[in-house]
Amino acid sequence: MAGAKLARRYEAKALGHEPALGLSEVAAYLQDHLGQKLTAFVAGVSDPKTVGRWASGKSGPPFHREVRLRSAYDAARLIVDQVGDETARAWFLGTSPFLDHTAPAVVLHDAKTPEGCRHIVPAARSFLEGAY
């Protein structure tokens, strides 16, 4: 079990995520700044209360959902820190020219592999740089 956790941390780091941040903290941040329903959609779960369980540390998501959450966290953190929660929520729901005119929330929701999440943070950076 410890080997699997270590492997997940290394993979998270390779994807550019902040591996020291626990999943409960990631889920809590997203819940606070994007809302429970949007966070659940991004993660690909139908019950928004699941996000609350993850945020409280009562349970955790499978790896593919964790990667989605960490990618969402990285993008949300960039946007929230510079322009606030409301703009971050709007960015996740709006279409992005850097994501084939698909909403970032949909890209994350549909991602089947970590590779499917890799364009989210660059798209967020492009948005903040005014490239839209």
DARAWO-V865989 format. One record per backbone hydrogen bond with DSSP energy under -0.5 kcal/mol. NH is the residue of the N-H (numbers start at 1). CO is the residue of the C=O. E is the energy in kcal/mol with one decimal. If there is no record, write none. Layout:
nh,co,e
NH,CO,E
NH,CO,E
This chain:
nh,co,e
5,1,-2.0
6,2,-2.2
7,3,-2.3
8,4,-2.2
9,5,-2.2
10,6,-2.4
11,7,-2.4
12,8,-2.5
13,9,-2.5
14,10,-2.4
15,11,-1.6
16,13,-1.6
17,12,-2.7
19,17,-1.2
21,18,-1.3
26,22,-2.0
27,23,-2.9
28,24,-2.2
29,25,-2.4
30,26,-2.5
31,27,-2.6
32,28,-2.5
33,29,-2.5
34,30,-3.0
35,30,-1.3
39,35,-2.0
40,36,-2.3
41,37,-2.3
42,38,-2.7
43,39,-2.2
44,40,-1.4
44,41,-0.5
45,40,-2.5
48,46,-0.7
50,47,-2.1
51,48,-1.1
52,48,-0.9
53,49,-1.8
54,50,-2.3
55,51,-2.9
56,52,-1.9
57,53,-0.6
57,54,-0.9
58,53,-1.7
59,53,-1.1
65,62,-0.8
66,62,-2.1
67,63,-2.4
68,64,-1.4
69,65,-2.5
70,66,-2.9
71,67,-2.4
72,68,-2.5
73,69,-2.8
74,70,-2.5
75,71,-2.1
76,72,-3.2
77,73,-3.2
78,74,-1.5
79,75,-2.2
80,76,-3.6
81,77,-2.1
82,78,-1.1
83,79,-3.4
84,79,-0.9
84,80,-1.1
88,84,-1.8
89,85,-2.8
90,86,-2.2
91,87,-2.6
92,88,-2.3
93,89,-1.4
94,90,-1.9
96,102,-1.0
99,96,-1.6
100,97,-0.8
101,96,-2.0
102,96,-0.8
102,99,-0.8
104,91,-0.6
104,94,-0.8
105,92,-2.6
106,103,-0.6
107,103,-2.2
108,104,-2.5
109,105,-2.4
110,106,-2.4
111,107,-0.9
111,108,-0.9
116,113,-1.0
117,114,-1.7
118,115,-1.1
120,117,-1.6
122,118,-0.5
123,119,-1.9
124,120,-2.1
125,121,-2.5
126,122,-2.4
127,123,-2.2
128,124,-2.2
129,125,-1.9
130,127,-1.3
131,126,-2.7
